[in-house]
Amino acid sequence: MSDKLRLLDLFEGKRHQLTILTVSVLAFLVLELLIYMAAAGQAGQKSRVIVTDPKTGGSVYEANGTALTSYERMVFENNHGPLQNYSVRIDTREVPFPFRAWISAAVGVPVGLALLVSFLVKVYLLLLYGDDRRAAQGEPGAPLETAGRFGSLFRRLHQVSVFHIGFAVLLCVLLLWMIPNAVEDFARAGMTAVREYQWFFLGASFFVGGLIVWVIYLRYRLSRQMLENQLDLEKFRVEKQYLLQCEQARLLPEAASETQEG
């Protein structure tokens, strides 16, 4: 069996392991702190300077902050003329803390970086020492085969590595970030379409409502007809049973009299 360098062999020695662990923990904490500060910086009161045209009332220029800087004022006057000819107002709004973005970044960025570093190290070792794959059956440390469903589940769990788990976590983070945005965009587009084509959607709503009422009425008629048919069948069965009982009651005296005469 060829000797292949493992990732653990790069960090042999307790001193190197402790140093690398300390640096990794500090880097992780600093990264999480930077992510939180970036998310917190997006929350709070946000002000924008909006320059509007007094004739049309439309927005001409917008800038962040509570006042235009000298550079922004120079750029505006070079493109639109003197600022005194326009109306300037400050729009201030409260931005909530981006909790979903913070969770996505706090989980996804460290996991993504760890997967990237691990992938680069594995590629480096593969290029340097080659691919030395060993069959699981030939390894002395391979798990024993277990028959049945439990054995199959155990083998599948044994094949799952930390890279699979990291990829699953990263995929969940991306879905957490993308799906709510897609739903929000779809809802916003739907509301815009309803406002612009309200008569069409109103007519479609009446049509769908009438169709639902018609289907309910047809199901009611069908159920009522089935109950009436079942009632008629039950009446016919009772009448037939009554006639049979009457016929038997009429035949019994005749049979008794014939027996006595004989």
CORGI-V750049 format. One record per backbone hydrogen bond with DSSP energy under -1.0 kcal/mol. NH is the residue of the N-H (numbers start at 1). CO is the residue of the C=O. Records with the same first field share a line. If there is no record, write none. Layout:
NH=CO + CO
This chain:
11=8
17=13
18=14
19=15
20=16
21=17
22=18
23=19
24=20
25=21
26=22
27=23
28=24
29=25
30=26
31=27
32=28
33=29
34=30
35=31
36=32
37=33
38=34
39=35
40=36
41=37
43=40
44=95
46=93
48=91
49=63
50=89
51=61
52=87
53=58
57=53
60=51
61=51
63=49
65=47
73=69
74=70
75=71
76=72
77=73
78=74
79=75
80=76
81=77
85=82
86=83
87=52
89=50
91=48
93=46
95=44
99=97
102=98
103=99
104=100
105=101
106=102
107=103
108=104
109=105
111=107
112=108
113=109
114=110
115=111
116=112
117=113
118=114
119=115
120=116
121=117
122=118
123=119
124=120
125=121
126=122
127=123
128=124
129=125
130=126
142=139
152=148
153=149
154=150
155=151
156=152
157=153
158=154
159=155
165=161
166=162
167=163
168=164
169=165
170=166
171=167
172=168
173=169
174=170
175=171
176=172
177=173
178=174
179=175
182=178
183=179
184=180
185=181
186=182
187=183
188=184
189=185
190=186
191=187
192=188
193=189
194=190
195=191
196=192
197=193
201=197
202=198
203=199
204=200
205=201
206=202
207=203
208=204
209=205
210=206
211=207
212=208
213=209
214=210
215=211
216=212
217=213
218=214
219=215
220=216
221=217
222=218
223=219
224=220
225=221
226=222
227=223
228=224
229=225
230=226
231=227
232=228
233=229
234=230
235=231
236=232
237=233
238=234
239=235
240=236
241=237
242=238
243=239
244=240
245=241
246=242
247=243
248=244
249=245
250=246
251=247
252=248
255=251
256=252
257=253
258=254
259=255
260=256
261=257
262=258
